């Protein structure tokens, strides 16, 4: 099995996903959601905003995002 069939998407998306997981893990390990909840919320919203911005910047129209083609006529 080729890795390109296992990990769909550009490497930048996988790096972004890993960075988000690490960032949230650091927040959780430091118990920021318990000690200072409001800054924690803003950090999580900031992480989400950065992730969306990165995807919007690096996305190319026509990029493959799923294994199967998405055909609206097949839904039903």
Secondary structure, 3 states (H helix, E strand, C coil): CCHHHHCCCCHHHHHHHHHHHHHHHHHHHCCHHHHCHHHHHHHHHHHHHHHHHHHHHHCCCCCCCCCCCCCHHHCC
